[in-house]
Amino acid sequence: MTSVDLIIPSFQRPNDLARSLRSALDQSIAFSRIIVAARADDTATREVAASHGVDCVVVNTPGVLAAMAAGVASSSADVVAFTDDDAELSSAHCERLLACFASDPTIAGVGGPDALVDGDTPRHAVPTRKVGQLTWWGRLIGNHHRGSDVTREVAVLKGVNAAYRRELLRLPDGLRGAGAQPHFEVAIGTDLSSRGYRLLYTSDIVVTHRPAPRRGDDDRATPTHSALYDSAYNLERAIPRPVMTRRLIYVTVVGDRNVPGLARLLIATVRGEWSLWRRARPSWRGTYDAWRERRRPLTYLGQ
C-alpha cells in the first residue's frame, strides 16, 4: 500500500474549498494527488483548485456521485479518500490511512469522526462507541460525529471522512436526488460487505467539519417533500435485500425522526413536535416505493 489520492467534490463554495485544500496540502505524508471534482459552470471552484496547484476534473452531471465517479476515474492510486469541501483534515490524515490499510488486506474502507464546528465553536456531542451500524430491523445508527475512543468494524462510513481501496470500490447507480443523494454511503458499505470485505471506523482519523448550507431541495433544516422522499427511498434501496421488508415494518410501526412511524408520531403529538407529521407521508412513500423494487437489485457503476 503506497499511494492515496484525495477526492473533493465541490460546488460553489470557493472559500470553504480553499480552507479544505490548505489542510490537504499540509500532510506529514503527502497525498499522491489531490483531485477536485467541479461542475463545468462552476468557474470559482476551478479557479481555487488551480490557485492551490491541485488537479481538477470537470463534471457535467449534477450530484455528488457523478463528482465522485469522475474523481475515481481520474485516479490510479491504491486508495481513494474522500472529504467534503467544508471539512479540514489533520496533518496526519494520509499517514494514518496508509497505516490502517496496511494492517489488514480484508479492510476495504477506513473512516473516522467528523468533529462538527459552527463557525469557530465546536458543537456539543455526547460521545458514543455505537457508530455506523445497521440493525436487524434496518434502523441506521450513524453517530459518526460522536465516535470517541473507538476502533471497530462498521456497516457504513460517512462520506466526509472515508477512504476505500480503489480496485474494490463501486459507486451505486440509480439512487435519487440531484445534489447530496443521501445514503449513498450505505449502498457502498452494503456492496463491500456482500463481497466479504470490511469497513473500519477509528477515532484516530478525524476531520473538522463546518457544515455549509446545501443548495437545492435537500436543505439541512427544512428539506422539501421531494428530498424527504429521496432520502427514505435511497436508504431502503441501499440496505441488504433481506433487511428491506423488516425495515418497512419498522418504519411503519415505530420509525424515527427521519421516517416517523405510528409510535413515533404518537410521541410527537404528545410533545407537540408537529414538524414530524410533515415528514411522515413523503418518507413512508419513499420507503414503500423502494421496497416494491426489492426484486430489482441496486446496480453499481462498473458492473
CORGI-V88310 format. One record per residue. RES is the residue in one small letter. PSI is psi in radians with two decimals (none if undefined). NEAR is the number of other ideal C-beta (glycine too) atoms within 12 Angstrom. D_CENTER is the distance of its C-alpha to the mean C-alpha in Angstrom with 1 decimal. Layout:
BEGIN
res=RES psi=PSI near=NEAR d_center=D_CENTER
res=RES psi=PSI near=NEAR d_center=D_CENTER
END
This chain:
BEGIN
res=m psi=1.90 near=25 d_center=23.9
res=t psi=-0.25 near=15 d_center=24.8
res=s psi=2.49 near=24 d_center=22.2
res=v psi=2.20 near=41 d_center=18.7
res=d psi=2.44 near=39 d_center=17.5
res=l psi=2.25 near=45 d_center=14.9
res=i psi=2.23 near=48 d_center=13.1
res=i psi=1.75 near=49 d_center=12.4
res=p psi=2.37 near=45 d_center=11.8
res=s psi=2.48 near=47 d_center=14.0
res=f psi=1.90 near=38 d_center=16.0
res=q psi=0.74 near=26 d_center=19.0
res=r psi=1.05 near=30 d_center=18.1
res=p psi=-0.67 near=27 d_center=20.7
res=n psi=-0.75 near=18 d_center=21.5
res=d psi=-0.76 near=30 d_center=18.0
res=l psi=-0.72 near=40 d_center=17.5
res=a psi=-0.73 near=27 d_center=20.9
res=r psi=-0.71 near=30 d_center=20.1
res=s psi=-0.74 near=40 d_center=16.9
res=l psi=-0.65 near=38 d_center=19.1
res=r psi=-0.71 near=22 d_center=21.9
res=s psi=-0.63 near=33 d_center=19.9
res=a psi=-0.49 near=41 d_center=18.7
res=l psi=-0.26 near=26 d_center=22.3
res=d psi=1.29 near=21 d_center=23.7
res=q psi=2.53 near=26 d_center=22.9
res=s psi=-0.65 near=17 d_center=25.4
res=i psi=2.13 near=21 d_center=24.5
res=a psi=2.54 near=23 d_center=23.5
res=f psi=2.54 near=37 d_center=20.7
res=s psi=-0.78 near=29 d_center=22.6
res=r psi=2.64 near=31 d_center=21.1
res=i psi=2.15 near=42 d_center=18.8
res=i psi=2.06 near=39 d_center=17.7
res=v psi=2.27 near=47 d_center=16.8
res=a psi=2.03 near=45 d_center=15.9
res=a psi=2.60 near=37 d_center=17.8
res=r psi=2.63 near=30 d_center=19.3
res=a psi=-0.57 near=19 d_center=23.0
res=d psi=0.11 near=14 d_center=24.2
res=d psi=1.37 near=28 d_center=22.3
res=t psi=-0.71 near=17 d_center=25.1
res=a psi=-0.72 near=24 d_center=24.2
res=t psi=-0.75 near=36 d_center=20.9
res=r psi=-0.60 near=27 d_center=22.9
res=e psi=-0.67 near=19 d_center=25.7
res=v psi=-0.76 near=31 d_center=23.5
res=a psi=-0.79 near=35 d_center=22.3
res=a psi=-0.69 near=19 d_center=25.9
res=s psi=-0.37 near=18 d_center=27.3
res=h psi=0.05 near=27 d_center=25.2
res=g psi=0.48 near=15 d_center=26.3
res=v psi=2.84 near=35 d_center=22.9
res=d psi=2.67 near=28 d_center=22.3
res=c psi=2.23 near=35 d_center=21.0
res=v psi=2.45 near=32 d_center=20.2
res=v psi=2.34 near=25 d_center=20.9
res=v psi=2.31 near=32 d_center=19.0
res=n psi=-0.32 near=16 d_center=21.1
res=t psi=2.28 near=22 d_center=18.6
res=p psi=2.78 near=26 d_center=16.4
res=g psi=2.53 near=33 d_center=12.7
res=v psi=-0.58 near=41 d_center=9.6
res=l psi=-0.64 near=39 d_center=10.1
res=a psi=-0.70 near=32 d_center=13.7
res=a psi=-0.76 near=40 d_center=13.1
res=m psi=-0.75 near=45 d_center=11.1
res=a psi=-0.69 near=32 d_center=13.9
res=a psi=-0.71 near=32 d_center=16.5
res=g psi=-0.78 near=40 d_center=15.4
res=v psi=-0.72 near=37 d_center=15.5
res=a psi=-0.50 near=23 d_center=18.8
res=s psi=-0.24 near=27 d_center=20.2
res=s psi=2.63 near=33 d_center=19.5
res=s psi=0.25 near=19 d_center=22.0
res=a psi=2.88 near=32 d_center=20.7
res=d psi=-0.67 near=27 d_center=20.4
res=v psi=2.42 near=40 d_center=16.8
res=v psi=2.16 near=43 d_center=14.1
res=a psi=2.58 near=50 d_center=11.9
res=f psi=2.54 near=51 d_center=9.2
res=t psi=2.97 near=50 d_center=9.0
res=d psi=2.80 near=41 d_center=9.3
res=d psi=-0.17 near=44 d_center=12.9
res=d psi=0.43 near=35 d_center=13.3
res=a psi=2.67 near=43 d_center=12.8
res=e psi=2.47 near=32 d_center=15.6
res=l psi=2.66 near=43 d_center=16.0
res=s psi=2.84 near=27 d_center=18.9
res=s psi=-0.26 near=22 d_center=21.7
res=a psi=0.22 near=22 d_center=21.3
res=h psi=-0.97 near=42 d_center=17.6
res=c psi=-0.73 near=38 d_center=18.7
res=e psi=-0.77 near=23 d_center=21.6
res=r psi=-0.60 near=33 d_center=19.8
res=l psi=-0.82 near=47 d_center=17.3
res=l psi=-0.72 near=30 d_center=20.5
res=a psi=-0.71 near=25 d_center=22.2
res=c psi=-0.80 near=36 d_center=19.6
res=f psi=-0.59 near=37 d_center=19.5
res=a psi=-0.34 near=18 d_center=23.3
res=s psi=-0.39 near=17 d_center=23.9
res=d psi=2.06 near=19 d_center=23.1
res=p psi=-0.24 near=16 d_center=22.8
res=t psi=-0.14 near=19 d_center=21.2
res=i psi=2.01 near=33 d_center=18.0
res=a psi=-0.38 near=36 d_center=15.7
res=g psi=2.55 near=46 d_center=12.5
res=v psi=2.42 near=45 d_center=12.6
res=g psi=-3.07 near=49 d_center=10.5
res=g psi=-2.89 near=45 d_center=11.6
res=p psi=2.71 near=40 d_center=11.8
res=d psi=1.91 near=39 d_center=11.1
res=a psi=1.98 near=32 d_center=14.5
res=l psi=2.35 near=29 d_center=14.6
res=v psi=2.28 near=23 d_center=17.6
res=d psi=1.89 near=17 d_center=19.5
res=g psi=-1.99 near=11 d_center=21.7
res=d psi=0.21 near=8 d_center=23.2
res=t psi=2.02 near=11 d_center=23.1
res=p psi=2.37 near=17 d_center=20.7
res=r psi=2.36 near=19 d_center=19.4
res=h psi=2.31 near=12 d_center=21.0
res=a psi=2.22 near=21 d_center=18.9
res=v psi=2.11 near=12 d_center=20.8
res=p psi=2.60 near=17 d_center=20.0
res=t psi=2.73 near=22 d_center=19.2
res=r psi=-0.01 near=21 d_center=19.0
res=k psi=1.74 near=23 d_center=17.3
res=v psi=2.44 near=37 d_center=13.6
res=g psi=0.70 near=43 d_center=11.0
res=q psi=2.64 near=29 d_center=13.8
res=l psi=2.02 near=34 d_center=14.7
res=t psi=2.98 near=19 d_center=18.3
res=w psi=-0.57 near=17 d_center=21.2
res=w psi=0.02 near=26 d_center=21.1
res=g psi=0.27 near=39 d_center=17.6
res=r psi=2.26 near=30 d_center=16.5
res=l psi=2.16 near=39 d_center=12.9
res=i psi=1.88 near=25 d_center=13.2
res=g psi=-1.51 near=35 d_center=10.3
res=n psi=0.33 near=27 d_center=12.3
res=h psi=-0.59 near=40 d_center=10.2
res=h psi=-0.21 near=33 d_center=12.0
res=r psi=-0.07 near=28 d_center=15.2
res=g psi=2.21 near=36 d_center=15.5
res=s psi=2.28 near=24 d_center=18.9
res=d psi=0.88 near=17 d_center=21.2
res=v psi=2.43 near=26 d_center=19.4
res=t psi=2.04 near=27 d_center=18.7
res=r psi=2.81 near=27 d_center=17.9
res=e psi=2.44 near=26 d_center=16.6
res=v psi=2.94 near=41 d_center=13.5
res=a psi=-0.39 near=41 d_center=12.3
res=v psi=2.45 near=38 d_center=8.5
res=l psi=2.67 near=48 d_center=6.7
res=k psi=2.39 near=44 d_center=4.0
res=g psi=-0.48 near=41 d_center=2.8
res=v psi=-0.29 near=38 d_center=5.9
res=n psi=1.33 near=43 d_center=7.9
res=a psi=2.55 near=45 d_center=7.9
res=a psi=2.55 near=49 d_center=10.9
res=y psi=2.64 near=41 d_center=12.6
res=r psi=2.17 near=38 d_center=16.2
res=r psi=-0.69 near=32 d_center=16.5
res=e psi=-0.31 near=20 d_center=19.2
res=l psi=-0.34 near=31 d_center=17.2
res=l psi=2.25 near=41 d_center=13.9
res=r psi=2.26 near=32 d_center=14.0
res=l psi=2.42 near=39 d_center=11.7
res=p psi=2.58 near=38 d_center=12.2
res=d psi=2.37 near=26 d_center=14.9
res=g psi=0.03 near=25 d_center=16.1
res=l psi=2.73 near=39 d_center=13.2
res=r psi=2.77 near=36 d_center=14.3
res=g psi=2.30 near=34 d_center=13.6
res=a psi=-0.34 near=24 d_center=14.9
res=g psi=-1.58 near=33 d_center=12.4
res=a psi=-0.48 near=36 d_center=8.8
res=q psi=1.19 near=40 d_center=9.1
res=p psi=2.61 near=43 d_center=7.3
res=h psi=0.28 near=41 d_center=6.5
res=f psi=-0.51 near=44 d_center=6.3
res=e psi=-0.59 near=43 d_center=4.7
res=v psi=-0.74 near=41 d_center=7.9
res=a psi=-0.70 near=42 d_center=9.9
res=i psi=-0.80 near=45 d_center=9.4
res=g psi=-0.73 near=42 d_center=10.4
res=t psi=-0.76 near=38 d_center=13.2
res=d psi=-0.82 near=35 d_center=14.5
res=l psi=-0.72 near=36 d_center=14.8
res=s psi=-0.67 near=28 d_center=16.4
res=s psi=-0.35 near=23 d_center=18.7
res=r psi=0.17 near=21 d_center=20.0
res=g psi=0.24 near=12 d_center=20.8
res=y psi=2.88 near=28 d_center=18.3
res=r psi=2.66 near=28 d_center=16.6
res=l psi=2.37 near=43 d_center=13.5
res=l psi=2.26 near=39 d_center=14.6
res=y psi=2.24 near=45 d_center=13.3
res=t psi=2.31 near=36 d_center=15.9
res=s psi=-0.01 near=32 d_center=16.6
res=d psi=-0.28 near=25 d_center=18.5
res=i psi=1.74 near=40 d_center=15.6
res=v psi=2.47 near=36 d_center=14.7
res=v psi=2.62 near=45 d_center=13.4
res=t psi=2.10 near=33 d_center=15.0
res=h psi=2.04 near=33 d_center=12.8
res=r psi=1.54 near=29 d_center=14.9
res=p psi=2.07 near=27 d_center=13.0
res=a psi=2.76 near=28 d_center=14.8
res=p psi=2.47 near=18 d_center=15.9
res=r psi=2.63 near=27 d_center=14.1
res=r psi=2.57 near=21 d_center=16.5
res=g psi=-2.71 near=22 d_center=17.7
res=d psi=-0.52 near=25 d_center=17.4
res=d psi=0.96 near=30 d_center=14.1
res=d psi=2.42 near=18 d_center=15.7
res=r psi=-0.68 near=20 d_center=14.2
res=a psi=-0.71 near=11 d_center=17.7
res=t psi=1.24 near=15 d_center=19.4
res=p psi=2.57 near=28 d_center=17.3
res=t psi=2.95 near=21 d_center=19.8
res=h psi=-0.65 near=21 d_center=20.9
res=s psi=-0.73 near=23 d_center=19.3
res=a psi=-0.67 near=33 d_center=15.8
res=l psi=-0.73 near=36 d_center=16.5
res=y psi=-0.85 near=32 d_center=17.8
res=d psi=-0.74 near=38 d_center=14.8
res=s psi=-0.82 near=40 d_center=12.3
res=a psi=-0.73 near=45 d_center=14.9
res=y psi=-0.84 near=38 d_center=15.7
res=n psi=-0.71 near=40 d_center=12.4
res=l psi=-0.76 near=46 d_center=11.9
res=e psi=-0.68 near=48 d_center=15.6
res=r psi=-0.49 near=42 d_center=15.3
res=a psi=-0.39 near=45 d_center=12.4
res=i psi=2.84 near=44 d_center=14.3
res=p psi=2.50 near=29 d_center=17.4
res=r psi=-0.72 near=22 d_center=20.4
res=p psi=-0.33 near=15 d_center=22.6
res=v psi=-0.27 near=31 d_center=20.4
res=m psi=-0.75 near=33 d_center=20.3
res=t psi=-0.68 near=24 d_center=23.8
res=r psi=-0.70 near=25 d_center=23.4
res=r psi=-0.68 near=41 d_center=20.3
res=l psi=-0.75 near=31 d_center=22.4
res=i psi=-0.77 near=22 d_center=25.2
res=y psi=-0.84 near=32 d_center=23.1
res=v psi=-0.35 near=42 d_center=21.7
res=t psi=-0.76 near=28 d_center=25.2
res=v psi=-0.77 near=21 d_center=27.1
res=v psi=-1.30 near=24 d_center=24.9
res=g psi=-3.05 near=32 d_center=21.5
res=d psi=-2.88 near=30 d_center=19.5
res=r psi=-0.57 near=25 d_center=18.8
res=n psi=-0.68 near=33 d_center=16.2
res=v psi=1.46 near=42 d_center=18.5
res=p psi=2.16 near=35 d_center=21.9
res=g psi=-3.02 near=30 d_center=24.4
res=l psi=-0.76 near=21 d_center=28.2
res=a psi=-0.74 near=18 d_center=28.4
res=r psi=-0.60 near=29 d_center=25.6
res=l psi=-0.60 near=30 d_center=27.4
res=l psi=-0.79 near=18 d_center=30.7
res=i psi=-0.71 near=19 d_center=29.4
res=a psi=-0.64 near=23 d_center=28.0
res=t psi=-0.77 near=17 d_center=31.5
res=v psi=-0.67 near=12 d_center=33.3
res=r psi=-0.15 near=15 d_center=31.1
res=g psi=0.44 near=10 d_center=31.3
res=e psi=1.26 near=18 d_center=27.6
res=w psi=-0.36 near=14 d_center=28.3
res=s psi=-0.45 near=19 d_center=24.9
res=l psi=-0.54 near=28 d_center=23.6
res=w psi=-0.55 near=23 d_center=26.2
res=r psi=-0.53 near=20 d_center=24.7
res=r psi=-0.39 near=34 d_center=21.4
res=a psi=-0.99 near=33 d_center=23.4
res=r psi=-0.92 near=19 d_center=24.7
res=p psi=-0.60 near=28 d_center=21.7
res=s psi=-0.66 near=41 d_center=19.3
res=w psi=-0.80 near=33 d_center=22.1
res=r psi=-0.72 near=26 d_center=22.9
res=g psi=-0.74 near=38 d_center=19.4
res=t psi=-0.81 near=44 d_center=19.3
res=y psi=-0.75 near=26 d_center=22.8
res=d psi=-0.68 near=23 d_center=22.5
res=a psi=-0.69 near=39 d_center=19.7
res=w psi=-0.64 near=30 d_center=21.9
res=r psi=-0.36 near=17 d_center=24.8
res=e psi=0.28 near=23 d_center=23.0
res=r psi=-0.43 near=25 d_center=22.5
res=r psi=-0.11 near=11 d_center=25.2
res=r psi=1.76 near=14 d_center=23.4
res=p psi=2.56 near=21 d_center=20.7
res=l psi=2.36 near=35 d_center=17.4
res=t psi=2.82 near=17 d_center=17.9
res=y psi=2.50 near=26 d_center=16.1
res=l psi=2.34 near=24 d_center=16.9
res=g psi=-0.11 near=16 d_center=19.7
res=q psi=none near=13 d_center=21.1
END
